Amino acid sequence: RGPLRIALVDIATGRRRWLTDPPALIRGDTQVEFSPDGKWMVFVRQVTDSEMDLYLMPSDGGAPERITHDESRIAGLAWLPDSSGLVF
């Protein structure tokens, strides 16, 4: 029900904390990757099966920032080892 969201789950308690809250009429947020330094997370916001863009936010939560405006399919992503960039 509703779009896919990204949650952080506490292993010890099972408590879930929602990190993203996408708009209601889209597919949702997927493909989350945390930066090697642990400070950031990037994820794919999927509007339709073929319209997607990357969003960046602090790993402890906050407002996501759209970092691409391609509106095209994204089949995978990875951080550079020094957390200075992304490959997708």
Phi and psi restraints in degrees (range 20) as a CNS / XPLOR table:
assign (resid 1 and name C) (resid 2 and name N)
       (resid 2 and name CA) (resid 2 and name C) 1.0 81.1 20.0 2
assign (resid 2 and name N) (resid 2 and name CA)
       (resid 2 and name C) (resid 3 and name N) 1.0 178.0 20.0 2
assign (resid 2 and name C) (resid 3 and name N)
       (resid 3 and name CA) (resid 3 and name C) 1.0 -72.5 20.0 2
assign (resid 3 and name N) (resid 3 and name CA)
       (resid 3 and name C) (resid 4 and name N) 1.0 157.8 20.0 2
assign (resid 3 and name C) (resid 4 and name N)
       (resid 4 and name CA) (resid 4 and name C) 1.0 -67.5 20.0 2
assign (resid 4 and name N) (resid 4 and name CA)
       (resid 4 and name C) (resid 5 and name N) 1.0 139.6 20.0 2
assign (resid 4 and name C) (resid 5 and name N)
       (resid 5 and name CA) (resid 5 and name C) 1.0 -126.2 20.0 2
assign (resid 5 and name N) (resid 5 and name CA)
       (resid 5 and name C) (resid 6 and name N) 1.0 160.4 20.0 2
assign (resid 5 and name C) (resid 6 and name N)
       (resid 6 and name CA) (resid 6 and name C) 1.0 -101.5 20.0 2
assign (resid 6 and name N) (resid 6 and name CA)
       (resid 6 and name C) (resid 7 and name N) 1.0 131.6 20.0 2
assign (resid 6 and name C) (resid 7 and name N)
       (resid 7 and name CA) (resid 7 and name C) 1.0 -124.1 20.0 2
assign (resid 7 and name N) (resid 7 and name CA)
       (resid 7 and name C) (resid 8 and name N) 1.0 149.5 20.0 2
assign (resid 7 and name C) (resid 8 and name N)
       (resid 8 and name CA) (resid 8 and name C) 1.0 -104.0 20.0 2
assign (resid 8 and name N) (resid 8 and name CA)
       (resid 8 and name C) (resid 9 and name N) 1.0 126.0 20.0 2
assign (resid 8 and name C) (resid 9 and name N)
       (resid 9 and name CA) (resid 9 and name C) 1.0 -112.1 20.0 2
assign (resid 9 and name N) (resid 9 and name CA)
       (resid 9 and name C) (resid 10 and name N) 1.0 126.6 20.0 2
assign (resid 9 and name C) (resid 10 and name N)
       (resid 10 and name CA) (resid 10 and name C) 1.0 -74.5 20.0 2
assign (resid 10 and name N) (resid 10 and name CA)
       (resid 10 and name C) (resid 11 and name N) 1.0 118.5 20.0 2
assign (resid 10 and name C) (resid 11 and name N)
       (resid 11 and name CA) (resid 11 and name C) 1.0 -61.1 20.0 2
assign (resid 11 and name N) (resid 11 and name CA)
       (resid 11 and name C) (resid 12 and name N) 1.0 -39.3 20.0 2
assign (resid 11 and name C) (resid 12 and name N)
       (resid 12 and name CA) (resid 12 and name C) 1.0 -70.6 20.0 2
assign (resid 12 and name N) (resid 12 and name CA)
       (resid 12 and name C) (resid 13 and name N) 1.0 -39.5 20.0 2
assign (resid 12 and name C) (resid 13 and name N)
       (resid 13 and name CA) (resid 13 and name C) 1.0 -107.4 20.0 2
assign (resid 13 and name N) (resid 13 and name CA)
       (resid 13 and name C) (resid 14 and name N) 1.0 -19.0 20.0 2
assign (resid 13 and name C) (resid 14 and name N)
       (resid 14 and name CA) (resid 14 and name C) 1.0 79.7 20.0 2
assign (resid 14 and name N) (resid 14 and name CA)
       (resid 14 and name C) (resid 15 and name N) 1.0 1.0 20.0 2
assign (resid 14 and name C) (resid 15 and name N)
       (resid 15 and name CA) (resid 15 and name C) 1.0 -65.4 20.0 2
assign (resid 15 and name N) (resid 15 and name CA)
       (resid 15 and name C) (resid 16 and name N) 1.0 134.6 20.0 2
assign (resid 15 and name C) (resid 16 and name N)
       (resid 16 and name CA) (resid 16 and name C) 1.0 -107.0 20.0 2
assign (resid 16 and name N) (resid 16 and name CA)
       (resid 16 and name C) (resid 17 and name N) 1.0 132.2 20.0 2
assign (resid 16 and name C) (resid 17 and name N)
       (resid 17 and name CA) (resid 17 and name C) 1.0 -121.3 20.0 2
assign (resid 17 and name N) (resid 17 and name CA)
       (resid 17 and name C) (resid 18 and name N) 1.0 119.2 20.0 2
assign (resid 17 and name C) (resid 18 and name N)
       (resid 18 and name CA) (resid 18 and name C) 1.0 -73.9 20.0 2
assign (resid 18 and name N) (resid 18 and name CA)
       (resid 18 and name C) (resid 19 and name N) 1.0 128.6 20.0 2
assign (resid 18 and name C) (resid 19 and name N)
       (resid 19 and name CA) (resid 19 and name C) 1.0 -98.7 20.0 2
assign (resid 19 and name N) (resid 19 and name CA)
       (resid 19 and name C) (resid 20 and name N) 1.0 -27.7 20.0 2
assign (resid 19 and name C) (resid 20 and name N)
       (resid 20 and name CA) (resid 20 and name C) 1.0 -125.2 20.0 2
assign (resid 20 and name N) (resid 20 and name CA)
       (resid 20 and name C) (resid 21 and name N) 1.0 155.9 20.0 2
assign (resid 20 and name C) (resid 21 and name N)
       (resid 21 and name CA) (resid 21 and name C) 1.0 -142.8 20.0 2
assign (resid 21 and name N) (resid 21 and name CA)
       (resid 21 and name C) (resid 22 and name N) 1.0 79.6 20.0 2
assign (resid 21 and name C) (resid 22 and name N)
       (resid 22 and name CA) (resid 22 and name C) 1.0 -69.9 20.0 2
assign (resid 22 and name N) (resid 22 and name CA)
       (resid 22 and name C) (resid 23 and name N) 1.0 161.1 20.0 2
assign (resid 22 and name C) (resid 23 and name N)
       (resid 23 and name CA) (resid 23 and name C) 1.0 -57.9 20.0 2
assign (resid 23 and name N) (resid 23 and name CA)
       (resid 23 and name C) (resid 24 and name N) 1.0 152.3 20.0 2
assign (resid 23 and name C) (resid 24 and name N)
       (resid 24 and name CA) (resid 24 and name C) 1.0 -64.2 20.0 2
assign (resid 24 and name N) (resid 24 and name CA)
       (resid 24 and name C) (resid 25 and name N) 1.0 -34.1 20.0 2
assign (resid 24 and name C) (resid 25 and name N)
       (resid 25 and name CA) (resid 25 and name C) 1.0 -99.9 20.0 2
assign (resid 25 and name N) (resid 25 and name CA)
       (resid 25 and name C) (resid 26 and name N) 1.0 28.6 20.0 2
assign (resid 25 and name C) (resid 26 and name N)
       (resid 26 and name CA) (resid 26 and name C) 1.0 -121.8 20.0 2
assign (resid 26 and name N) (resid 26 and name CA)
       (resid 26 and name C) (resid 27 and name N) 1.0 171.6 20.0 2
assign (resid 26 and name C) (resid 27 and name N)
       (resid 27 and name CA) (resid 27 and name C) 1.0 -66.7 20.0 2
assign (resid 27 and name N) (resid 27 and name CA)
       (resid 27 and name C) (resid 28 and name N) 1.0 -43.9 20.0 2
assign (resid 27 and name C) (resid 28 and name N)
       (resid 28 and name CA) (resid 28 and name C) 1.0 128.7 20.0 2
assign (resid 28 and name N) (resid 28 and name CA)
       (resid 28 and name C) (resid 29 and name N) 1.0 -164.3 20.0 2
assign (resid 28 and name C) (resid 29 and name N)
       (resid 29 and name CA) (resid 29 and name C) 1.0 -105.4 20.0 2
assign (resid 29 and name N) (resid 29 and name CA)
       (resid 29 and name C) (resid 30 and name N) 1.0 130.3 20.0 2
assign (resid 29 and name C) (resid 30 and name N)
       (resid 30 and name CA) (resid 30 and name C) 1.0 -142.6 20.0 2
assign (resid 30 and name N) (resid 30 and name CA)
       (resid 30 and name C) (resid 31 and name N) 1.0 179.6 20.0 2
assign (resid 30 and name C) (resid 31 and name N)
       (resid 31 and name CA) (resid 31 and name C) 1.0 54.2 20.0 2
assign (resid 31 and name N) (resid 31 and name CA)
       (resid 31 and name C) (resid 32 and name N) 1.0 45.0 20.0 2
assign (resid 31 and name C) (resid 32 and name N)
       (resid 32 and name CA) (resid 32 and name C) 1.0 -71.8 20.0 2
assign (resid 32 and name N) (resid 32 and name CA)
       (resid 32 and name C) (resid 33 and name N) 1.0 139.4 20.0 2
assign (resid 32 and name C) (resid 33 and name N)
       (resid 33 and name CA) (resid 33 and name C) 1.0 -137.7 20.0 2
assign (resid 33 and name N) (resid 33 and name CA)
       (resid 33 and name C) (resid 34 and name N) 1.0 130.8 20.0 2
assign (resid 33 and name C) (resid 34 and name N)
       (resid 34 and name CA) (resid 34 and name C) 1.0 -90.7 20.0 2
assign (resid 34 and name N) (resid 34 and name CA)
       (resid 34 and name C) (resid 35 and name N) 1.0 142.6 20.0 2
assign (resid 34 and name C) (resid 35 and name N)
       (resid 35 and name CA) (resid 35 and name C) 1.0 -66.2 20.0 2
assign (resid 35 and name N) (resid 35 and name CA)
       (resid 35 and name C) (resid 36 and name N) 1.0 151.5 20.0 2
assign (resid 35 and name C) (resid 36 and name N)
       (resid 36 and name CA) (resid 36 and name C) 1.0 -56.3 20.0 2
assign (resid 36 and name N) (resid 36 and name CA)
       (resid 36 and name C) (resid 37 and name N) 1.0 -31.9 20.0 2
assign (resid 36 and name C) (resid 37 and name N)
       (resid 37 and name CA) (resid 37 and name C) 1.0 -83.0 20.0 2
assign (resid 37 and name N) (resid 37 and name CA)
       (resid 37 and name C) (resid 38 and name N) 1.0 -3.8 20.0 2
assign (resid 37 and name C) (resid 38 and name N)
       (resid 38 and name CA) (resid 38 and name C) 1.0 79.0 20.0 2
assign (resid 38 and name N) (resid 38 and name CA)
       (resid 38 and name C) (resid 39 and name N) 1.0 1.4 20.0 2
assign (resid 38 and name C) (resid 39 and name N)
       (resid 39 and name CA) (resid 39 and name C) 1.0 -84.9 20.0 2
assign (resid 39 and name N) (resid 39 and name CA)
       (resid 39 and name C) (resid 40 and name N) 1.0 -25.7 20.0 2
assign (resid 39 and name C) (resid 40 and name N)
       (resid 40 and name CA) (resid 40 and name C) 1.0 -130.0 20.0 2
assign (resid 40 and name N) (resid 40 and name CA)
       (resid 40 and name C) (resid 41 and name N) 1.0 159.4 20.0 2
assign (resid 40 and name C) (resid 41 and name N)
       (resid 41 and name CA) (resid 41 and name C) 1.0 -134.4 20.0 2
assign (resid 41 and name N) (resid 41 and name CA)
       (resid 41 and name C) (resid 42 and name N) 1.0 145.1 20.0 2
assign (resid 41 and name C) (resid 42 and name N)
       (resid 42 and name CA) (resid 42 and name C) 1.0 -122.0 20.0 2
assign (resid 42 and name N) (resid 42 and name CA)
       (resid 42 and name C) (resid 43 and name N) 1.0 147.3 20.0 2
assign (resid 42 and name C) (resid 43 and name N)
       (resid 43 and name CA) (resid 43 and name C) 1.0 -148.8 20.0 2
assign (resid 43 and name N) (resid 43 and name CA)
       (resid 43 and name C) (resid 44 and name N) 1.0 164.9 20.0 2
assign (resid 43 and name C) (resid 44 and name N)
       (resid 44 and name CA) (resid 44 and name C) 1.0 -97.9 20.0 2
assign (resid 44 and name N) (resid 44 and name CA)
       (resid 44 and name C) (resid 45 and name N) 1.0 126.1 20.0 2
assign (resid 44 and name C) (resid 45 and name N)
       (resid 45 and name CA) (resid 45 and name C) 1.0 -99.1 20.0 2
assign (resid 45 and name N) (resid 45 and name CA)
       (resid 45 and name C) (resid 46 and name N) 1.0 116.0 20.0 2
assign (resid 45 and name C) (resid 46 and name N)
       (resid 46 and name CA) (resid 46 and name C) 1.0 -103.3 20.0 2
assign (resid 46 and name N) (resid 46 and name CA)
       (resid 46 and name C) (resid 47 and name N) 1.0 114.6 20.0 2
assign (resid 46 and name C) (resid 47 and name N)
       (resid 47 and name CA) (resid 47 and name C) 1.0 -81.8 20.0 2
assign (resid 47 and name N) (resid 47 and name CA)
       (resid 47 and name C) (resid 48 and name N) 1.0 -49.5 20.0 2
assign (resid 47 and name C) (resid 48 and name N)
       (resid 48 and name CA) (resid 48 and name C) 1.0 -134.8 20.0 2
assign (resid 48 and name N) (resid 48 and name CA)
       (resid 48 and name C) (resid 49 and name N) 1.0 -173.2 20.0 2
assign (resid 48 and name C) (resid 49 and name N)
       (resid 49 and name CA) (resid 49 and name C) 1.0 -61.6 20.0 2
assign (resid 49 and name N) (resid 49 and name CA)
       (resid 49 and name C) (resid 50 and name N) 1.0 -24.0 20.0 2
assign (resid 49 and name C) (resid 50 and name N)
       (resid 50 and name CA) (resid 50 and name C) 1.0 -124.3 20.0 2
assign (resid 50 and name N) (resid 50 and name CA)
       (resid 50 and name C) (resid 51 and name N) 1.0 -0.1 20.0 2
assign (resid 50 and name C) (resid 51 and name N)
       (resid 51 and name CA) (resid 51 and name C) 1.0 -110.3 20.0 2
assign (resid 51 and name N) (resid 51 and name CA)
       (resid 51 and name C) (resid 52 and name N) 1.0 108.7 20.0 2
assign (resid 51 and name C) (resid 52 and name N)
       (resid 52 and name CA) (resid 52 and name C) 1.0 -143.0 20.0 2
assign (resid 52 and name N) (resid 52 and name CA)
       (resid 52 and name C) (resid 53 and name N) 1.0 152.0 20.0 2
assign (resid 52 and name C) (resid 53 and name N)
       (resid 53 and name CA) (resid 53 and name C) 1.0 -144.9 20.0 2
assign (resid 53 and name N) (resid 53 and name CA)
       (resid 53 and name C) (resid 54 and name N) 1.0 161.6 20.0 2
assign (resid 53 and name C) (resid 54 and name N)
       (resid 54 and name CA) (resid 54 and name C) 1.0 -91.2 20.0 2
assign (resid 54 and name N) (resid 54 and name CA)
       (resid 54 and name C) (resid 55 and name N) 1.0 141.7 20.0 2
assign (resid 54 and name C) (resid 55 and name N)
       (resid 55 and name CA) (resid 55 and name C) 1.0 -128.0 20.0 2
assign (resid 55 and name N) (resid 55 and name CA)
       (resid 55 and name C) (resid 56 and name N) 1.0 144.5 20.0 2
assign (resid 55 and name C) (resid 56 and name N)
       (resid 56 and name CA) (resid 56 and name C) 1.0 -121.3 20.0 2
assign (resid 56 and name N) (resid 56 and name CA)
       (resid 56 and name C) (resid 57 and name N) 1.0 140.8 20.0 2
assign (resid 56 and name C) (resid 57 and name N)
       (resid 57 and name CA) (resid 57 and name C) 1.0 -155.0 20.0 2
assign (resid 57 and name N) (resid 57 and name CA)
       (resid 57 and name C) (resid 58 and name N) 1.0 159.4 20.0 2
assign (resid 57 and name C) (resid 58 and name N)
       (resid 58 and name CA) (resid 58 and name C) 1.0 -59.9 20.0 2
assign (resid 58 and name N) (resid 58 and name CA)
       (resid 58 and name C) (resid 59 and name N) 1.0 145.5 20.0 2
assign (resid 58 and name C) (resid 59 and name N)
       (resid 59 and name CA) (resid 59 and name C) 1.0 -66.9 20.0 2
assign (resid 59 and name N) (resid 59 and name CA)
       (resid 59 and name C) (resid 60 and name N) 1.0 -20.3 20.0 2
assign (resid 59 and name C) (resid 60 and name N)
       (resid 60 and name CA) (resid 60 and name C) 1.0 -92.6 20.0 2
assign (resid 60 and name N) (resid 60 and name CA)
       (resid 60 and name C) (resid 61 and name N) 1.0 9.7 20.0 2
assign (resid 60 and name C) (resid 61 and name N)
       (resid 61 and name CA) (resid 61 and name C) 1.0 108.3 20.0 2
assign (resid 61 and name N) (resid 61 and name CA)
       (resid 61 and name C) (resid 62 and name N) 1.0 173.2 20.0 2
assign (resid 61 and name C) (resid 62 and name N)
       (resid 62 and name CA) (resid 62 and name C) 1.0 133.2 20.0 2
assign (resid 62 and name N) (resid 62 and name CA)
       (resid 62 and name C) (resid 63 and name N) 1.0 -174.4 20.0 2
assign (resid 62 and name C) (resid 63 and name N)
       (resid 63 and name CA) (resid 63 and name C) 1.0 -78.9 20.0 2
assign (resid 63 and name N) (resid 63 and name CA)
       (resid 63 and name C) (resid 64 and name N) 1.0 127.3 20.0 2
assign (resid 63 and name C) (resid 64 and name N)
       (resid 64 and name CA) (resid 64 and name C) 1.0 -72.1 20.0 2
assign (resid 64 and name N) (resid 64 and name CA)
       (resid 64 and name C) (resid 65 and name N) 1.0 145.2 20.0 2
assign (resid 64 and name C) (resid 65 and name N)
       (resid 65 and name CA) (resid 65 and name C) 1.0 -114.1 20.0 2
assign (resid 65 and name N) (resid 65 and name CA)
       (resid 65 and name C) (resid 66 and name N) 1.0 125.7 20.0 2
assign (resid 65 and name C) (resid 66 and name N)
       (resid 66 and name CA) (resid 66 and name C) 1.0 -71.7 20.0 2
assign (resid 66 and name N) (resid 66 and name CA)
       (resid 66 and name C) (resid 67 and name N) 1.0 125.8 20.0 2
assign (resid 66 and name C) (resid 67 and name N)
       (resid 67 and name CA) (resid 67 and name C) 1.0 -113.6 20.0 2
assign (resid 67 and name N) (resid 67 and name CA)
       (resid 67 and name C) (resid 68 and name N) 1.0 -8.7 20.0 2
assign (resid 67 and name C) (resid 68 and name N)
       (resid 68 and name CA) (resid 68 and name C) 1.0 -127.8 20.0 2
assign (resid 68 and name N) (resid 68 and name CA)
       (resid 68 and name C) (resid 69 and name N) 1.0 157.4 20.0 2
assign (resid 68 and name C) (resid 69 and name N)
       (resid 69 and name CA) (resid 69 and name C) 1.0 -135.2 20.0 2
assign (resid 69 and name N) (resid 69 and name CA)
       (resid 69 and name C) (resid 70 and name N) 1.0 37.6 20.0 2
assign (resid 69 and name C) (resid 70 and name N)
       (resid 70 and name CA) (resid 70 and name C) 1.0 -86.1 20.0 2
assign (resid 70 and name N) (resid 70 and name CA)
       (resid 70 and name C) (resid 71 and name N) 1.0 -26.4 20.0 2
assign (resid 70 and name C) (resid 71 and name N)
       (resid 71 and name CA) (resid 71 and name C) 1.0 48.9 20.0 2
assign (resid 71 and name N) (resid 71 and name CA)
       (resid 71 and name C) (resid 72 and name N) 1.0 47.7 20.0 2
assign (resid 71 and name C) (resid 72 and name N)
       (resid 72 and name CA) (resid 72 and name C) 1.0 -133.7 20.0 2
assign (resid 72 and name N) (resid 72 and name CA)
       (resid 72 and name C) (resid 73 and name N) 1.0 169.2 20.0 2
assign (resid 72 and name C) (resid 73 and name N)
       (resid 73 and name CA) (resid 73 and name C) 1.0 -64.3 20.0 2
assign (resid 73 and name N) (resid 73 and name CA)
       (resid 73 and name C) (resid 74 and name N) 1.0 137.3 20.0 2
assign (resid 73 and name C) (resid 74 and name N)
       (resid 74 and name CA) (resid 74 and name C) 1.0 -122.1 20.0 2
assign (resid 74 and name N) (resid 74 and name CA)
       (resid 74 and name C) (resid 75 and name N) 1.0 116.5 20.0 2
assign (resid 74 and name C) (resid 75 and name N)
       (resid 75 and name CA) (resid 75 and name C) 1.0 -97.7 20.0 2
assign (resid 75 and name N) (resid 75 and name CA)
       (resid 75 and name C) (resid 76 and name N) 1.0 -2.4 20.0 2
assign (resid 75 and name C) (resid 76 and name N)
       (resid 76 and name CA) (resid 76 and name C) 1.0 169.6 20.0 2
assign (resid 76 and name N) (resid 76 and name CA)
       (resid 76 and name C) (resid 77 and name N) 1.0 162.1 20.0 2
assign (resid 76 and name C) (resid 77 and name N)
       (resid 77 and name CA) (resid 77 and name C) 1.0 -155.4 20.0 2
assign (resid 77 and name N) (resid 77 and name CA)
       (resid 77 and name C) (resid 78 and name N) 1.0 157.7 20.0 2
assign (resid 77 and name C) (resid 78 and name N)
       (resid 78 and name CA) (resid 78 and name C) 1.0 -155.3 20.0 2
assign (resid 78 and name N) (resid 78 and name CA)
       (resid 78 and name C) (resid 79 and name N) 1.0 148.8 20.0 2
assign (resid 78 and name C) (resid 79 and name N)
       (resid 79 and name CA) (resid 79 and name C) 1.0 -83.0 20.0 2
assign (resid 79 and name N) (resid 79 and name CA)
       (resid 79 and name C) (resid 80 and name N) 1.0 150.0 20.0 2
assign (resid 79 and name C) (resid 80 and name N)
       (resid 80 and name CA) (resid 80 and name C) 1.0 -69.5 20.0 2
assign (resid 80 and name N) (resid 80 and name CA)
       (resid 80 and name C) (resid 81 and name N) 1.0 151.6 20.0 2
assign (resid 80 and name C) (resid 81 and name N)
       (resid 81 and name CA) (resid 81 and name C) 1.0 -56.4 20.0 2
assign (resid 81 and name N) (resid 81 and name CA)
       (resid 81 and name C) (resid 82 and name N) 1.0 -28.8 20.0 2
assign (resid 81 and name C) (resid 82 and name N)
       (resid 82 and name CA) (resid 82 and name C) 1.0 -94.9 20.0 2
assign (resid 82 and name N) (resid 82 and name CA)
       (resid 82 and name C) (resid 83 and name N) 1.0 10.7 20.0 2
assign (resid 82 and name C) (resid 83 and name N)
       (resid 83 and name CA) (resid 83 and name C) 1.0 65.8 20.0 2
assign (resid 83 and name N) (resid 83 and name CA)
       (resid 83 and name C) (resid 84 and name N) 1.0 17.7 20.0 2
assign (resid 83 and name C) (resid 84 and name N)
       (resid 84 and name CA) (resid 84 and name C) 1.0 -90.4 20.0 2
assign (resid 84 and name N) (resid 84 and name CA)
       (resid 84 and name C) (resid 85 and name N) 1.0 -8.3 20.0 2
assign (resid 84 and name C) (resid 85 and name N)
       (resid 85 and name CA) (resid 85 and name C) 1.0 -170.5 20.0 2
assign (resid 85 and name N) (resid 85 and name CA)
       (resid 85 and name C) (resid 86 and name N) 1.0 179.8 20.0 2
assign (resid 85 and name C) (resid 86 and name N)
       (resid 86 and name CA) (resid 86 and name C) 1.0 -129.3 20.0 2
assign (resid 86 and name N) (resid 86 and name CA)
       (resid 86 and name C) (resid 87 and name N) 1.0 152.5 20.0 2
assign (resid 86 and name C) (resid 87 and name N)
       (resid 87 and name CA) (resid 87 and name C) 1.0 -120.8 20.0 2
assign (resid 87 and name N) (resid 87 and name CA)
       (resid 87 and name C) (resid 88 and name N) 1.0 131.9 20.0 2
